[in-house]
Amino acid sequence: MSQRSHGALRQCRGRHGFTIVEFIVIAAIMFLLVSLLLPAIQHSREAARLTQCKNNLKQFGLALHNYHDVYQLFPAGHRYTGIFDGDPNSGRGGNGFGWGWAITPFLD
């Protein structure tokens, strides 16, 4: 090996990694890209939540109408199963269930 090629080898061997400046620049670029993408991701998640909420409300409406098709009336707002004294504020209304319980078999 000549002296000239040995010096070139030594020069290439000394630089293997990133400098701190290069690392900071790359980190800043990555931070910028993430900060630009985050609002778009949050917007798509919010749109998905809104779609899911609308679908749930539609399922409730369909279940209510299916209940109506079977029983020819909509379910009661609240049905007592115990002794009821007629005063809903007395606290002696007994156990009961509401319309949500009545339409459960009709939900998908």
C-alpha positions in Angstrom: 0.0 0.0 0.0 1.2 3.4 -0.8 1.3 6.3 1.6 -1.3 8.1 -0.4 -4.0 5.3 -0.2 -3.2 4.7 3.5 -4.0 8.4 4.3 -7.3 8.3 2.4 -8.3 5.2 4.3 -7.6 6.9 7.6 -9.6 9.9 6.5 -12.7 7.8 5.6 -12.5 5.7 8.7 -12.8 8.7 11.0 -16.4 9.7 10.0 -19.0 7.0 10.9 -21.9 8.8 12.6 -24.0 11.9 12.6 -22.8 15.2 14.1 -24.9 16.8 16.7 -26.0 19.5 14.3 -27.1 17.0 11.7 -29.1 15.2 14.4 -30.8 18.4 15.6 -31.8 19.3 12.0 -33.2 15.9 11.4 -35.1 16.0 14.8 -36.5 19.4 13.9 -37.7 18.2 10.5 -39.4 15.2 12.1 -41.0 17.4 14.7 -42.4 19.7 12.0 -43.8 16.8 10.0 -45.5 15.3 13.1 -46.9 18.7 14.1 -48.4 19.1 10.6 -49.9 15.6 10.6 -51.4 15.6 14.1 -54.4 17.9 13.4 -55.3 15.8 10.4 -55.3 12.6 12.4 -57.4 14.2 15.2 -59.9 15.5 12.6 -60.3 12.0 11.1 -60.8 10.5 14.6 -63.4 13.1 15.4 -65.2 12.4 12.1 -65.2 8.7 13.0 -66.6 9.3 16.4 -69.4 11.5 14.9 -70.2 8.7 12.4 -70.3 6.1 15.1 -72.6 8.3 17.2 -75.0 8.9 14.3 -75.1 5.1 13.7 -75.9 4.4 17.3 -78.8 6.9 17.3 -80.1 5.3 14.0 -80.0 1.9 15.7 -82.0 3.2 18.6 -84.6 4.6 16.2 -84.8 1.4 14.3 -85.2 -0.6 17.5 -88.0 1.6 18.7 -89.8 1.2 15.4 -89.3 -2.6 15.4 -90.7 -2.6 19.0 -93.7 -0.7 17.6 -94.2 -3.1 14.8 -94.3 -6.1 17.2 -96.4 -4.5 20.0 -98.3 -1.8 18.1 -97.2 0.8 20.6 -93.9 2.5 21.7 -92.4 1.3 25.0 -93.3 3.2 28.2 -90.8 5.7 29.5 -90.6 3.9 32.8 -92.5 0.8 34.1 -92.6 0.0 37.8 -92.5 -3.6 38.9 -93.1 -2.9 42.6 -95.8 -1.2 44.5 -96.3 2.4 43.3 -98.1 5.0 45.4 -98.7 7.3 42.5 -96.3 10.0 43.7 -93.0 9.8 41.7 -91.2 12.1 44.2 -92.0 10.0 47.3 -89.1 7.6 46.8 -91.5 4.6 47.1 -91.8 3.9 43.5 -90.4 0.4 43.6 -88.1 -1.3 41.2 -88.7 -0.7 37.5 -87.2 -0.5 34.1 -87.3 2.0 31.3 -87.6 2.1 27.5 -84.0 1.2 27.0 -84.5 -2.2 28.6 -87.6 -2.8 26.5 -85.9 -2.3 23.2 -82.8 -4.3 24.0 -83.9 -7.4 22.0 -84.4 -5.2 18.9 -80.9 -3.7 18.9 -78.2 -4.9 16.5 
